[in-house]
């Protein structure tokens, strides 16, 4: 067995590492302009829809896809492949070459002529390659040879903006997300490396072995960050704080994983979960505006304050749910477990990186730890806004989770039932809205009043359409 001196060992290690890292000084691409007469004829989602997910599919049509490169091989964390995405989906492109980033850098638009290429998958990760190699123990998709890459890939403009999709970890762990967000650039807010991972490097740079690290949020949801031992940042120690992580979302089997492009994708300088820190107060309407139709994380370092308008004591609201309202809007907060707040309590809620999602159309801050809420004062009064049924039906989002008052309305079941439980028609002139009462409500079996009512105070809700919810029978005035 050979014995090496320590200086020689370090020299050997450095030589080995340097042979695996891409040359940082290769010239950037030139002629960064979109080609004339080359246009996409299908989206990446359309392309992937052709593939059953089993075996390999040879593509025979003359279609063209286009996408922006979101990952290249510059850092060494992606090997012999680039990843592109359009507005519909993302896909990995296998190319047999080194320093691919000199021609195919992040931010460049490319057009891919798909005829005679193959679709396949590597443990569930859909890829586009050149052919199928049957010589090994199992068939494998092969890379496009760099010498013929121009036959299939037309280069376009450079430095295109890539906007990451803000998602909570809980969404990425959903089975449907393995398809919906695969090979897309994702941003996680207010996350940190698990305490068991602290002190480690991103990967094993000495043994050139990949490493899986656990990233988690303040609710305990986790996801794997995988880094190649050949990455030029493999020897870097991971940060110990909390913050933002960008990564390309991929899978291995059924396990979701994220791959960063370089350490610029990691910005964790804030105080770790449970470690204090100062949150900034925001109006509820600002929080509502963050949600644009798909599940997202609330921004890092945000908190809200509002007065409780729902009443837990009469059980017409789920024990985990609370409705709060400030001067700008209202919103539902769904805690992890049953809460203890009463109507009129003013509370402050730290919503740092909490999930913003809809439940059958109703926007909520979901799975919020109960410890994130603080009682500020009691016995506050929210004056209901006087509106009409027509106004609610016309613009329900303007009133959702707010306390309102209707006058001159009648209640009817449409089925002959005379009790509150279930869905009642609340009619005002020619307009009707559903008044819903849970079967668990203490007044569910109480008979509702007939005739024209002087007023109903209720919270505007949504269940695949606008509806209103009373807190107790005291909200109904004959």
C-alpha positions in Angstrom: 0.0 0.0 0.0 1.4 3.4 -0.9 1.8 6.1 1.8 1.5 9.7 0.6 2.7 12.8 2.5 -0.1 15.3 3.6 0.9 18.0 1.0 0.9 15.5 -1.8 -2.5 14.2 -0.7 -4.0 17.7 -0.9 -2.4 18.2 -4.3 -3.9 15.0 -5.5 -7.3 15.9 -4.2 -7.2 19.4 -5.8 -6.2 17.8 -9.1 -9.1 15.4 -8.9 -11.6 18.1 -8.1 -10.4 20.5 -10.7 -10.8 17.8 -13.4 -14.5 17.6 -12.5 -15.4 21.3 -12.4 -16.4 23.2 -15.5 -14.0 25.9 -16.7 -15.5 29.2 -15.4 -13.7 31.3 -18.1 -15.2 29.8 -21.2 -16.6 32.5 -23.5 -20.3 33.2 -23.2 -22.5 32.6 -26.2 -22.7 35.0 -29.1 -25.5 35.8 -31.6 -28.2 35.8 -29.0 -31.2 36.5 -31.2 -34.3 34.5 -31.9 -34.2 32.9 -35.3 -36.4 34.0 -38.1 -39.1 31.6 -39.2 -38.7 29.2 -36.3 -41.7 29.0 -34.0 -43.0 26.5 -31.6 -45.9 24.4 -32.7 -46.7 22.7 -29.4 -46.1 23.3 -25.7 -43.9 21.3 -23.5 -47.0 20.1 -21.7 -48.5 18.9 -25.0 -45.3 17.0 -25.7 -45.2 15.3 -22.4 -48.9 14.4 -22.8 -47.9 12.2 -25.7 -45.9 10.0 -23.4 -47.5 7.3 -21.2 -44.7 7.3 -18.8 -43.7 3.7 -19.6 -40.8 2.7 -21.8 -39.7 4.9 -24.7 -41.6 6.9 -27.3 -40.1 7.8 -30.7 -41.4 11.1 -31.9 -42.4 11.3 -35.5 -44.1 14.6 -36.0 -42.4 17.8 -37.3 -43.4 19.7 -34.2 -41.2 22.2 -32.4 -41.2 23.1 -28.7 -39.5 26.1 -27.2 -38.5 26.9 -23.7 -36.1 28.9 -21.5 -33.2 27.1 -20.0 -33.5 27.1 -16.2 -30.6 24.8 -15.4 -27.2 24.1 -17.2 -24.0 22.3 -16.4 -21.9 25.3 -15.3 -21.7 24.3 -11.6 -21.5 20.6 -12.3 -24.7 19.8 -10.4 -26.4 18.9 -13.7 -24.4 16.5 -15.9 -24.9 16.1 -19.6 -28.3 17.7 -19.5 -30.1 21.0 -19.5 -33.6 21.7 -18.2 -36.0 24.0 -20.0 -39.5 25.2 -19.2 -42.3 27.2 -20.8 -45.4 28.5 -19.3 -47.0 25.0 -19.2 -44.3 22.6 -18.1 -40.6 21.7 -17.9 -38.4 18.9 -19.3 -34.8 17.7 -19.2 -32.9 17.5 -22.4 -30.0 15.0 -22.6 -26.9 16.3 -24.5 -23.6 14.4 -24.6 -21.1 17.2 -24.2 -19.2 19.2 -21.6 -19.4 22.9 -20.8 -22.8 23.0 -22.4 -23.5 26.3 -20.7 -21.2 28.1 -23.2 -23.9 27.4 -25.8 -26.9 26.7 -23.7 -26.7 29.0 -20.6 -29.5 29.6 -18.1 -31.9 32.2 -19.5 -31.4 31.3 -23.2 -34.4 30.4 -25.3 -34.1 27.3 -27.4 -36.3 25.7 -30.0 -36.2 21.9 -30.2 -37.2 20.0 -33.4 -38.6 16.8 -31.8 -38.8 14.6 -34.9 -36.7 11.4 -34.4 -36.0 12.1 -30.8 -37.2 9.9 -27.9 -39.1 10.5 -24.7 -38.3 8.3 -21.8 -38.0 8.5 -18.0 -35.3 8.0 -15.4 -37.0 6.7 -12.3 -40.1 8.9 -13.1 -38.2 11.9 -14.3 -39.3 12.6 -17.9 -36.4 13.3 -20.3 -36.0 14.0 -24.0 -33.0 12.2 -25.7 -31.6 10.9 -28.9 -32.1 7.1 -29.0 -32.4 4.0 -26.8 -29.5 1.9 -25.7 -30.4 -1.7 -25.3 -26.8 -3.0 -24.6 -27.0 -2.8 -20.9 -28.9 -4.7 -18.2 -31.8 -2.4 -18.9 -32.7 0.0 -21.8 -31.6 3.6 -21.3 -32.2 6.8 -23.1 -29.1 8.2 -24.8 -27.9 11.8 -25.1 -28.0 13.9 -28.2 -24.4 14.0 -29.5 -23.1 17.5 -29.3 -21.8 17.2 -32.9 -25.3 16.9 -34.2 -27.1 19.0 -31.6 -27.7 21.8 -34.1 -29.8 19.4 -36.1 -32.4 19.3 -33.3 -31.7 22.5 -31.3 -32.0 26.0 -32.6 -30.6 28.6 -30.3 -32.5 31.8 -29.5 -32.3 34.9 -27.4 -30.3 35.1 -24.1 -30.8 36.5 -20.7 -34.6 35.8 -20.6 -36.2 36.3 -17.2 -37.2 33.2 -15.4 -39.8 33.8 -12.6 -39.8 30.9 -10.1 -43.0 29.5 -8.8 -43.6 30.2 -5.1 -44.9 27.1 -3.4 -44.9 25.6 0.1 -43.2 22.3 0.7 -46.5 20.7 1.5 -47.7 21.3 -2.1 -44.5 19.8 -3.5 -45.1 16.7 -1.4 -48.5 16.2 -3.0 -48.6 13.4 -5.5 -50.2 15.6 -8.2 -47.2 18.0 -8.0 -44.8 15.3 -9.1 -46.3 15.7 -12.6 -47.5 19.3 -12.5 -44.3 21.0 -11.4 -41.6 18.5 -12.5 -38.6 20.2 -14.0 -39.8 23.7 -13.1 -38.0 26.3 -11.1 -39.5 26.5 -7.7 -39.0 29.0 -4.8 -39.4 28.0 -1.2 -39.8 30.9 1.3 -38.9 30.8 5.0 -37.2 27.4 4.9 -34.1 26.1 6.6 -31.9 23.0 6.6 -32.9 20.6 9.3 -30.9 20.7 12.5 -29.6 17.2 11.8 -28.1 18.6 8.5 -26.3 21.6 10.0 -22.5 21.6 9.7 -22.5 19.4 6.7 -21.3 20.4 3.2 -23.7 20.2 0.2 -22.1 17.0 -1.0 -19.0 14.8 -0.5 -16.4 16.6 -2.6 -13.6 14.2 -1.5 -15.4 11.0 -2.4 -17.3 12.7 -5.2 -20.5 11.3 -3.8 -24.0 12.9 -4.0 -25.6 13.9 -0.7 -29.3 14.3 0.3 -30.0 17.1 2.8 -33.3 17.8 4.4 -35.0 21.2 4.0 -37.9 22.1 6.2 -40.3 24.9 6.9 -41.7 26.1 10.2 -44.6 23.7 10.1 -42.4 20.7 9.9 -42.9 19.9 6.2 -39.7 18.6 4.6 -38.2 18.0 1.2 -34.9 16.6 0.0 -32.2 18.8 -1.5 -29.8 16.6 -3.6 -26.4 17.8 -4.7 -23.8 16.0 -6.8 -20.3 15.4 -5.4 -19.0 16.9 -8.7 -20.7 20.2 -8.1 -18.2 23.0 -7.7 -19.9 24.0 -4.5 -20.0 20.5 -3.1 -17.4 21.3 -0.4 -19.3 24.5 0.8 -20.9 24.3 4.2 -24.7 24.8 4.1 -26.1 27.9 5.8 -27.6 27.7 9.3 -30.2 30.3 9.0 -33.7 30.5 7.4 -34.7 32.1 4.2 -35.2 31.5 0.5 -34.3 28.4 -1.6 -34.6 28.2 -5.4 -34.3 24.8 -7.1 -35.4 22.7 -10.0 -38.1 20.3 -8.9 -37.4 16.7 -9.9 -38.3 13.2 -8.6 -36.6 9.9 -8.0 -39.2 7.2 -8.1 -42.0 8.8 -6.1 -39.6 11.0 -3.9 -39.7 14.7 -4.7 -36.3 16.4 -4.8 -34.9 19.8 -5.5 -31.6 20.6 -7.2 -30.0 24.0 -6.9 -28.0 25.5 -9.8 -25.4 27.1 -7.6 -25.3 28.6 -4.1 -26.8 31.9 -5.3 -30.1 29.9 -5.2 -29.8 29.7 -1.4 -30.3 32.8 0.7 -30.8 31.9 4.4 -29.7 34.8 6.6 -32.8 35.1 8.8 -33.4 33.7 12.2 -34.3 30.0 12.3 -37.9 28.8 13.0 -38.7 29.3 16.6 -35.7 31.5 17.1 -37.4 34.8 17.4 -36.9 37.6 14.9 -39.1 40.5 13.9 -42.1 40.1 11.5 -43.6 43.0 9.6 -47.3 43.8 10.0 -49.3 43.7 6.8 -53.0 44.4 6.0 -55.1 41.4 5.3 -55.9 42.7 1.9 -52.2 42.6 1.1 -52.1 38.9 2.0 -55.1 38.2 -0.1 -53.5 39.8 -3.1 -50.5 37.4 -2.8 -52.8 34.6 -3.9 -53.4 34.6 -7.6 -55.2 31.2 -8.2 -52.6 28.6 -7.2 -51.3 27.6 -3.8 -48.4 29.7 -2.6 -46.5 30.5 0.5 -47.1 33.8 2.3 -44.0 36.1 2.0 -41.2 35.7 4.5 -41.4 37.8 7.6 -45.1 38.8 7.3 -47.7 38.9 10.1 -51.3 40.1 10.2 -53.6 41.4 12.9 -57.4 41.2 13.0 -60.5 40.9 15.2 -62.2 37.5 15.4 -65.6 37.5 13.8 -66.3 33.8 13.9 -67.7 32.1 17.0 -66.3 28.8 18.1 -68.9 28.2 20.8 -71.8 27.5 18.5 -69.8 25.1 16.3 -70.9 26.6 13.0 -67.2 26.9 12.2 -64.7 24.1 12.2 -62.8 24.0 15.5 -59.5 24.6 13.7 -60.8 27.6 11.7 -61.1 31.2 12.7 -62.2 34.2 10.7 -60.5 37.5 11.4 -61.0 40.9 9.9 -59.1 44.2 9.9 -60.0 47.5 8.3 -59.1 46.3 4.9 -60.5 42.7 4.5 -61.1 39.4 6.2 -59.5 35.9 5.9 -59.8 32.4 7.3 -56.9 31.1 9.4 -56.9 27.3 9.7 -54.8 26.2 12.6 -53.1 22.8 13.0 -55.4 22.1 16.0 -58.5 23.6 17.7 -58.1 27.2 18.9 -59.4 29.0 21.9 -60.2 32.4 20.6 -63.6 34.1 21.1 -65.5 36.5 19.0 -64.2 40.0 19.5 -60.6 38.9 20.4 -57.9 40.8 18.5 -55.1 38.5 17.6 -51.8 38.8 15.8 -50.8 35.9 13.5 -47.3 35.3 12.2 -47.9 33.9 8.6 -44.2 33.7 7.7 -44.1 31.1 4.8 -47.6 29.7 5.7 -49.6 28.1 2.9 -52.1 30.3 1.1 -54.6 28.1 -0.6 -58.3 27.7 -1.4 -60.7 25.1 0.0 -63.6 24.8 -2.4 -63.0 28.5 -3.4 -62.5 29.9 0.1 -59.1 31.5 0.6 -57.4 30.4 3.8 -54.0 30.5 5.6 -53.7 26.8 5.9 -52.0 24.6 8.6 -50.9 27.5 10.7 -49.2 26.5 14.0 -51.3 27.6 16.9 -48.2 29.1 18.5 -48.1 31.6 15.6 -51.1 33.5 17.0 -51.0 35.9 19.9 -53.9 37.4 21.8 -53.7 41.2 21.9 -57.0 42.3 23.4 -60.6 41.1 24.0 -64.2 42.4 23.6 -63.6 44.3 20.4 -66.5 45.0 18.1 -66.6 44.7 14.3 -69.5 46.6 12.8 -71.0 44.6 9.9 -71.0 46.2 6.5 -74.6 46.8 5.1 -74.7 45.2 1.6 -77.2 43.5 -0.7 -77.4 39.9 -1.9 -76.9 41.2 -5.5 -73.6 43.0 -4.5 -72.2 39.8 -2.9 -73.2 37.7 -5.8 -71.7 40.1 -8.3 -68.3 40.5 -6.6 -68.0 37.8 -3.8 -64.2 38.2 -3.5 -64.8 41.8 -2.3 -66.7 40.6 0.7 -65.3 37.1 1.4 -64.6 36.4 5.1 -66.1 39.8 6.1 -69.0 40.5 8.4 -72.0 41.8 6.6 -75.6 42.7 7.3 -78.6 42.0 5.0 -82.1 43.4 5.5 -85.5 42.5 4.1 -84.6 38.9 3.3 -86.6 35.7 3.6 -85.4 32.2 4.3 -86.7 29.0 2.7 -85.4 25.5 2.3 -86.8 24.5 -1.1 -87.3 21.0 0.3 -90.0 21.8 3.0 -87.4 21.5 5.8 -87.9 24.1 8.6 -84.6 24.0 10.4 -81.3 25.8 9.9 -79.2 22.7 9.2 -78.0 22.5 5.6 -78.5 25.0 2.8 -81.2 27.6 3.0 -82.2 30.1 0.3 -81.7 33.6 1.6 -83.7 35.8 -0.8 -83.8 39.5 -1.2 -86.0 40.6 -4.0 -84.9 38.8 -7.2 -81.6 37.7 -5.8 -80.7 34.7 -3.7 -77.7 33.4 -1.8 -77.2 30.3 0.2 -77.2 30.5 4.0 -75.3 27.4 5.2 -75.4 25.8 8.6 -73.2 22.8 9.6 -74.9 19.8 11.0 -72.5 20.1 13.9 -73.8 23.6 14.8 -75.6 23.7 18.2 -78.6 25.4 16.5 -78.7 23.1 13.4 -82.0 21.6 14.5 -83.5 25.0 15.4 -86.5 26.2 13.4 -85.7 29.2 11.3 -88.1 32.2 11.3 -90.5 32.7 8.4 -91.6 35.9 6.7 -89.5 39.0 5.8 -86.6 39.4 8.3 -85.4 42.8 9.5 -81.8 41.7 9.3 -79.3 38.9 9.1 -75.7 39.4 10.2 -73.3 36.8 8.7 -69.9 36.1 7.4 -69.5 35.8 3.6 -68.0 32.5 2.7 -67.5 30.3 -0.4 -68.1 26.7 -1.2 -67.8 26.5 -5.0 -69.9 29.7 -5.0 -70.7 32.5 -2.6 -72.6 31.7 0.6 -73.2 33.2 4.0 -72.8 31.7 7.5 -74.3 33.0 10.7 -72.5 32.5 14.0 -75.7 31.8 16.1 -79.4 32.4 15.9 -78.8 35.8 17.5 -77.5 36.9 14.1 -81.1 36.6 12.7 -83.6 39.3 13.6 -87.3 38.6 12.6 
